[in-house]
Amino acid sequence: MSIISKWKQHFTKSVSHFRANTEGQFAIMFAITAVALTLSGGLAVDGARLYSAKSKLDNAIDAAVLATTRDITSGKISKDDAKEAIGNFLYSNIDPASFSNGEVKIDNIGIDHDTKTVKLDAHVMLPMTLTAVAGYQTLKVSSTSAARYNDDKIEIAMALDVTGSMGSVINKATGETRMEALVDAASAAIQTLIPNKEAGERVRIGLVPYSSSVNISPIESKIGTRGKTKGCVIERTNAQRYTDDFSTGSNRVRAVKDKPGSYGCTHSEIVPLTNNTAKLNSAIKNLGTYGHTGGHVGIAWTQYMLSSKWNKAWPTGSDAAQATDKQTKKFAVIMTDGEFNTFLSNGNGYGGGKNQSRTYAENLCTNIKNNNIRIFSINFAGGSDASKLMKKCASPDTATDQFFFDASNSEELKKAFQAIAESIKGLRLVS
């Protein structure tokens, strides 16, 4: 017999002897160990189920409060209908199978009109599996979420760069130009801000395309200008040049003699405040690309467009709310793809008006913010000088809102406009 065979025989005999003497004790130990292992495995299984249920309930609650605040903000529902709407949304989007057919119940729906907050508390009693052996038939999974709505009226003036550089390619792979990227981004933002007719009752948007000057043809006959114009104007140079005072007397805006479509006059006209999305999108789609960058003039006209002092110039339905109207929020959006370099009132064309244009813009931005108008600004692949100016012009960032954006490509530009639109609408979850 081999050594290995002898060892096997000895081992088998020893095990049999141990079992004969300790069989009862071993059975008890095995039973205890088996129960412990079963409970441990049950805890692991049910723990994973609890985590999954919590995640799904959180997502459902978040979606319900955001949908409700979005509908209040857009005007689709009234604040009085919020409680019914949030319940309907939650139950219509809950899959009972996700909670092992446990019933999701709403504990509380709170609507705070002072803070403009919708809050939802809910829970589900999740049936247990192996953990039920230890007496836990169900465990409670709870979730809470809150979001703010915005039912203020909103006025937005967008200063959009339509200079020659906007015709250059930004995406070599696709051949997309900077202007094509702007059209896509701005159009998407308008859709977010005015998604339906109800939203249009609260939100109005105006456009200020600018190059060396601004084309004010729609209101040219309603204001006084220094000199004759064929549609375009530039900066004021009197003591009130940085204010929102109306264009009259010595405070008139300066005219440009150039024809629309030439170096000194863009063919793209301003669009006064409107909720007509078709008109806005058509104007954006047809923006041209020529001329140099007198960005300060574009900024000035966002200020005028949002000022009630200019209401005599605007067509019916485009008048700006009074500065004392606490139910109306005003925003300026300033976008450029390069440094400001043109200041035509003293003959400083391309490259010769950098300091004047920049200083003028900085003073305008200061005055606009002092008038409780918040400024969002975007530097679109425009270099460090443009970035510094746009950052200085923008309102200070808050815990929830970003006001300055540095976009280096078309995707970042679209994200910037979208972030601005969402910030203006004021839709966000709150802790």
KAWOQUI-V8877 format. One record per backbone hydrogen bond with DSSP energy under -0.5 kcal/mol. NH is the residue of the N-H (numbers start at 0). CO is the residue of the C=O. If there is no record, write none. Layout:
nh->NH co->CO
nh->NH co->CO
This chain:
nh->5 co->1
nh->6 co->2
nh->7 co->3
nh->8 co->4
nh->9 co->5
nh->10 co->6
nh->11 co->7
nh->12 co->8
nh->13 co->9
nh->14 co->10
nh->15 co->11
nh->16 co->12
nh->17 co->13
nh->18 co->14
nh->19 co->15
nh->20 co->16
nh->21 co->17
nh->22 co->18
nh->25 co->21
nh->26 co->22
nh->27 co->23
nh->28 co->24
nh->29 co->25
nh->30 co->26
nh->31 co->27
nh->32 co->28
nh->33 co->29
nh->34 co->30
nh->35 co->31
nh->36 co->32
nh->37 co->33
nh->38 co->34
nh->39 co->35
nh->40 co->36
nh->41 co->37
nh->42 co->38
nh->43 co->39
nh->44 co->40
nh->45 co->41
nh->46 co->42
nh->47 co->43
nh->48 co->44
nh->49 co->45
nh->50 co->46
nh->51 co->47
nh->52 co->48
nh->53 co->49
nh->54 co->50
nh->55 co->51
nh->56 co->52
nh->57 co->53
nh->58 co->54
nh->59 co->55
nh->60 co->56
nh->61 co->57
nh->62 co->58
nh->63 co->59
nh->64 co->60
nh->65 co->61
nh->66 co->62
nh->67 co->63
nh->68 co->64
nh->69 co->65
nh->70 co->66
nh->71 co->67
nh->72 co->68
nh->73 co->69
nh->74 co->70
nh->74 co->71
nh->75 co->70
nh->76 co->70
nh->80 co->77
nh->81 co->78
nh->84 co->80
nh->85 co->81
nh->86 co->82
nh->87 co->83
nh->88 co->84
nh->89 co->85
nh->90 co->86
nh->91 co->87
nh->92 co->88
nh->92 co->89
nh->95 co->93
nh->97 co->94
nh->98 co->95
nh->99 co->96
nh->100 co->95
nh->101 co->98
nh->104 co->102
nh->104 co->122
nh->106 co->120
nh->107 co->120
nh->109 co->118
nh->111 co->109
nh->111 co->116
nh->112 co->110
nh->115 co->111
nh->116 co->111
nh->117 co->146
nh->118 co->109
nh->119 co->144
nh->120 co->107
nh->121 co->142
nh->122 co->104
nh->123 co->140
nh->124 co->102
nh->125 co->123
nh->125 co->138
nh->126 co->124
nh->127 co->136
nh->131 co->128
nh->132 co->129
nh->133 co->130
nh->134 co->131
nh->135 co->130
nh->136 co->134
nh->138 co->125
nh->140 co->123
nh->141 co->139
nh->142 co->121
nh->144 co->119
nh->145 co->429
nh->146 co->117
nh->147 co->427
nh->148 co->115
nh->152 co->326
nh->153 co->201
nh->154 co->328
nh->155 co->203
nh->156 co->330
nh->157 co->205
nh->158 co->156
nh->158 co->332
nh->159 co->157
nh->159 co->207
nh->161 co->209
nh->163 co->290
nh->165 co->162
nh->166 co->163
nh->167 co->164
nh->169 co->175
nh->170 co->175
nh->171 co->169
nh->174 co->170
nh->175 co->170
nh->177 co->167
nh->178 co->165
nh->180 co->176
nh->181 co->177
nh->182 co->178
nh->183 co->179
nh->184 co->180
nh->185 co->181
nh->186 co->182
nh->187 co->183
nh->188 co->184
nh->189 co->185
nh->190 co->186
nh->191 co->187
nh->192 co->188
nh->193 co->189
nh->199 co->195
nh->200 co->196
nh->200 co->197
nh->201 co->198
nh->202 co->198
nh->203 co->153
nh->204 co->273
nh->205 co->155
nh->206 co->270
nh->207 co->157
nh->209 co->159
nh->210 co->212
nh->213 co->232
nh->214 co->267
nh->215 co->213
nh->215 co->230
nh->218 co->215
nh->219 co->215
nh->219 co->216
nh->221 co->218
nh->222 co->218
nh->222 co->219
nh->223 co->246
nh->225 co->252
nh->226 co->224
nh->229 co->255
nh->231 co->255
nh->232 co->213
nh->233 co->253
nh->240 co->237
nh->242 co->239
nh->247 co->245
nh->250 co->247
nh->251 co->248
nh->252 co->223
nh->253 co->233
nh->254 co->225
nh->255 co->231
nh->260 co->264
nh->261 co->258
nh->261 co->264
nh->264 co->261
nh->268 co->266
nh->269 co->214
nh->270 co->206
nh->273 co->204
nh->276 co->274
nh->279 co->275
nh->280 co->276
nh->281 co->277
nh->282 co->278
nh->283 co->279
nh->284 co->280
nh->285 co->281
nh->286 co->283
nh->289 co->161
nh->293 co->210
nh->293 co->291
nh->294 co->292
nh->296 co->293
nh->297 co->293
nh->298 co->294
nh->299 co->295
nh->300 co->296
nh->301 co->297
nh->302 co->298
nh->303 co->299
nh->304 co->300
nh->305 co->301
nh->306 co->303
nh->309 co->306
nh->310 co->307
nh->312 co->309
nh->313 co->309
nh->317 co->314
nh->324 co->321
nh->325 co->323
nh->327 co->324
nh->328 co->152
nh->330 co->154
nh->331 co->373
nh->332 co->156
nh->333 co->331
nh->333 co->375
nh->334 co->158
nh->334 co->332
nh->335 co->377
nh->340 co->292
nh->341 co->292
nh->342 co->347
nh->345 co->342
nh->346 co->343
nh->347 co->342
nh->348 co->346
nh->350 co->340
nh->351 co->348
nh->352 co->340
nh->352 co->348
nh->356 co->352
nh->357 co->353
nh->358 co->354
nh->359 co->355
nh->360 co->356
nh->361 co->357
nh->362 co->358
nh->363 co->359
nh->364 co->360
nh->365 co->361
nh->366 co->362
nh->367 co->363
nh->368 co->364
nh->369 co->365
nh->370 co->366
nh->370 co->367
nh->371 co->368
nh->372 co->367
nh->373 co->329
nh->373 co->371
nh->375 co->331
nh->375 co->373
nh->376 co->402
nh->377 co->333
nh->378 co->404
nh->379 co->335
nh->379 co->377
nh->380 co->378
nh->380 co->406
nh->386 co->382
nh->387 co->383
nh->388 co->384
nh->389 co->385
nh->390 co->386
nh->391 co->387
nh->392 co->388
nh->393 co->389
nh->394 co->374
nh->397 co->400
nh->404 co->376
nh->406 co->378
nh->406 co->404
nh->407 co->405
nh->412 co->408
nh->413 co->409
nh->414 co->410
nh->415 co->411
nh->416 co->412
nh->417 co->413
nh->418 co->414
nh->419 co->415
nh->420 co->416
nh->421 co->417
nh->422 co->418
nh->423 co->419
nh->424 co->420
nh->425 co->421
nh->426 co->421
nh->427 co->147
nh->427 co->425
nh->429 co->145
